[in-house]
């Protein structure tokens, strides 16, 4: 079956969805240890969450990029995730979806969340012909993410390194077996219609 160009794929349960982030160890290790973000984590900056494990691996270089050495799986409530989607604005102007560029810019500045659709990645981190969600959280959304929506935080850096080692050894089936089981996220069309999906 062909993948639609825009679709949320994620590890999810009835109540939660898992997203990925990567931080320097001073932030990531205490977050995983305590199950919440430490005081040093800024609630005033935009933070990006990614439901795609392989897109996160592309972004953080399998947990090897400076400042992104600790890869976290953050389990958040589906209610919170969907609140962010409902209040998000597309990060780029799209003719036909937005009435004009000026109003799109005004709405984007006001929105507590923004969405980018970036090419999904394969095990070699090459782009695929369909896209994966990135969700940027700022202001109220970032605070809710850290203080209300987060259910658990796990350090998945060892998993990242293990999958990468298997890919480098050419053992792609074994690598694929270790990947989180990301499935299409069940959402009503109106949840994503304003986001170009």
C-alpha positions in Angstrom: 0.0 0.0 0.0 1.3 3.4 -0.9 2.0 5.8 1.9 0.2 9.1 1.8 2.6 12.1 1.5 1.6 13.4 5.0 0.8 11.1 7.8 1.7 10.8 11.5 3.3 7.5 12.2 4.2 6.9 15.9 4.5 4.4 18.7 1.3 4.9 20.5 -1.2 3.4 23.0 -4.8 4.3 23.8 -3.6 7.0 26.1 -0.1 8.0 25.0 2.2 8.8 22.0 6.0 8.5 22.1 8.1 11.3 20.6 11.8 11.7 20.4 14.3 14.5 21.3 18.0 14.6 21.7 19.9 16.7 24.3 23.3 17.2 25.8 23.8 14.8 28.7 23.4 17.6 31.4 19.7 17.8 30.3 19.0 14.4 28.9 20.4 12.2 31.7 18.6 13.9 34.6 15.4 13.9 32.5 15.5 10.2 32.0 16.5 9.5 35.6 13.7 11.6 37.1 11.1 11.2 34.4 10.7 14.9 34.1 12.7 17.8 32.6 15.2 19.4 35.0 15.2 23.0 36.0 17.9 23.8 33.4 15.4 22.8 30.6 14.0 26.0 29.2 10.3 26.4 29.2 10.6 29.7 27.2 12.4 28.3 24.1 10.7 26.4 21.3 11.3 22.6 21.6 10.7 20.2 18.7 9.3 16.8 19.2 9.4 14.0 16.6 7.3 10.9 16.5 9.7 9.2 14.0 12.6 7.4 15.6 14.6 7.3 12.3 14.0 11.0 11.6 15.4 11.7 15.1 18.4 9.5 14.2 18.9 11.6 11.1 18.7 14.8 13.1 21.1 13.7 15.9 23.4 11.5 13.9 22.5 8.4 15.9 23.2 10.3 19.1 26.7 11.3 18.0 26.2 15.0 17.2 27.6 17.5 19.7 24.8 18.7 22.1 22.6 15.8 21.0 24.4 12.8 22.7 21.4 11.8 24.8 18.4 10.5 22.9 15.1 10.5 24.8 11.8 8.8 24.1 9.2 11.0 25.7 5.8 9.4 26.3 3.2 12.1 26.3 -0.6 12.0 26.7 -2.6 11.8 23.5 -4.8 14.6 24.8 -1.8 16.9 25.0 -0.4 15.8 21.6 -3.8 16.5 19.9 -4.1 19.9 21.8 -0.8 20.9 20.2 -1.9 19.7 16.8 -5.2 21.7 17.1 -3.3 24.8 18.1 -0.5 24.4 15.6 0.2 26.4 12.5 2.1 25.2 9.5 5.7 26.6 9.6 5.7 27.5 5.9 3.3 29.5 3.8 1.2 27.4 1.5 -0.9 29.0 -1.2 -4.5 27.8 -1.1 -4.3 26.7 2.5 -3.6 30.2 3.9 -5.5 33.2 2.7 -2.3 35.3 2.2 1.3 35.5 3.4 0.8 38.3 5.8 -2.1 36.7 7.7 -0.1 33.4 7.8 2.8 35.2 9.4 0.6 36.8 12.0 -1.1 33.5 12.9 2.3 31.7 13.0 3.6 34.2 15.5 0.6 33.8 17.8 0.5 30.0 17.6 1.8 28.0 20.6 2.8 25.2 18.2 4.1 24.8 14.6 4.3 21.9 12.2 6.9 20.9 9.7 6.6 17.9 7.4 10.0 16.6 6.6 11.0 13.6 4.5 10.8 10.3 6.5 14.1 8.4 6.5 15.1 4.8 5.9 17.7 2.8 7.9 20.5 4.5 6.0 18.9 7.8 6.8 18.2 8.5 3.2 15.0 10.5 2.4 11.8 8.6 1.5 9.1 9.9 -0.8 6.7 10.6 2.1 6.9 12.9 5.0 7.1 12.8 8.8 5.8 15.2 11.4 7.9 17.5 13.4 6.0 19.5 16.1 7.5 22.6 17.5 6.2 23.7 20.9 6.6 27.2 22.4 5.1 29.2 25.2 2.0 27.6 26.7 2.6 24.4 24.6 6.2 24.0 25.8 5.1 24.5 29.4 2.2 22.0 29.1 4.5 19.5 27.4 7.0 19.6 30.3 4.6 20.0 33.2 1.4 18.3 32.2 1.6 16.0 29.2 4.8 14.1 29.9 4.0 10.6 31.3 7.6 9.1 31.1 11.0 9.8 29.8 13.5 7.1 28.7 17.1 7.2 27.6 17.1 5.4 24.2 20.7 6.3 23.3 21.9 2.7 23.7 19.1 1.6 21.3 20.3 4.3 18.8 23.9 3.0 19.0 22.8 -0.6 18.7 20.6 0.0 15.6 23.4 2.1 14.0 26.0 -0.7 14.6 23.7 -3.2 12.9 23.1 -0.9 9.9 26.9 -0.3 9.6 27.4 -4.1 9.7 24.9 -4.6 6.9 22.4 -6.4 9.2 19.4 -4.4 8.1 16.8 -7.0 9.1 18.2 -7.2 12.6 18.3 -3.4 12.8 14.7 -3.1 11.6 13.6 -5.6 14.3 14.8 -3.3 17.0 13.0 -0.2 15.7 10.0 1.1 17.7 6.7 -0.1 16.2 5.5 3.1 14.6 2.0 2.8 13.2 -0.3 5.3 11.6 -1.7 7.6 14.3 -5.5 7.5 14.3 -6.7 11.1 13.9 -9.8 12.7 12.4 -9.2 14.6 9.1 -10.1 17.9 10.8 -7.2 17.5 13.2 -4.7 17.9 10.4 -6.6 19.6 7.6 -5.2 23.1 8.6 -1.7 21.5 8.6 -1.6 20.6 4.9 -2.4 16.9 5.4 
